[in-house]
Each structure stands twice: as C-alpha cells, then as structure tokens.
C-alpha cells in the first residue's frame, strides 16, 4: 500500500466515524416562547370571570338530610358586590334547634366564586326566614346553591 493510498484510507475512515458520531448526537430540542395569556383567557382557564379572585370555600359543610328537607331557598339576588340568598325554614322537631345554612355562589357554569353561611335558631314547630349574604366582586351573573344545612 502506498503512502497516498494509506492517507486516503485513513481520511475516509475518519470521515465515516465523524458521520456516524453526528448521527448519534441528539438534535437540540426546539424552544418555544410562551405566548402571553390575556386576562379573559386566564379567567376562562380557572372558570372565574375576569376580575374575580377565588375565595376560600368551606370544605367541611354541615349537611344532614332531615335538616335540609326543612329549608327552602327562594331568592338569589345581587347588585354590584353585595349578593344574598334567602328562603324559609321550618323546625319540624319537638325541640328548639339551631340550623347552620351554607350557600355557594356559582357562575352559570357551576364554578364556585364564594360562599355565605348563616345560623337560624327556631323553637319546636316554628318557621322563619333566613338570609345568607356576602360582599365580593362577581364579574357577572351568579347562581345560588344550597350547599348544606346542619
């Protein structure tokens, strides 16, 4: 083998190794620049209307079937930042009772925005009215859900 042939063979071998090594190297991952999220889109993501901040929602709500049967939610009204749910309650027992009523205020798509609680004391066999009110920013129409009575 001549000196020129040896050099060409070595050069070809090195080129082949370089090609093989290049094929084994991972291509850099494409980078993506996140697009800014508009406030209305952010609100849609978490289910809350624009300008509404999530409130602490009670998770341990007293709720007994017999007590809940005695409560009617008849109105759900709001104006500006003042919202309230109201209705009637009847104590069908033979003893005086305290009823804890919890209402969730939700968006039309059922996302809880805030809540309110009230306690009503009724003598045995008595009926009365109740109101649970809360002041908060709504960002639109809300619904009232009787969450629990205990």
ABEGO torsion letter per residue (X at the ends): XBAAAAAAAAAAAAAAAAAAAAAABBBBBBBBBBBBBBAAAAAAAAGBBBGBBBBBBBABBBBBAAAAAABBBABBBBBEABBBBBBBBBBABABBBBBBBBBBBBBAAGBBABBBBBBBBBBBGBBBBBBBBBBBBAGEBBBBBBABBX
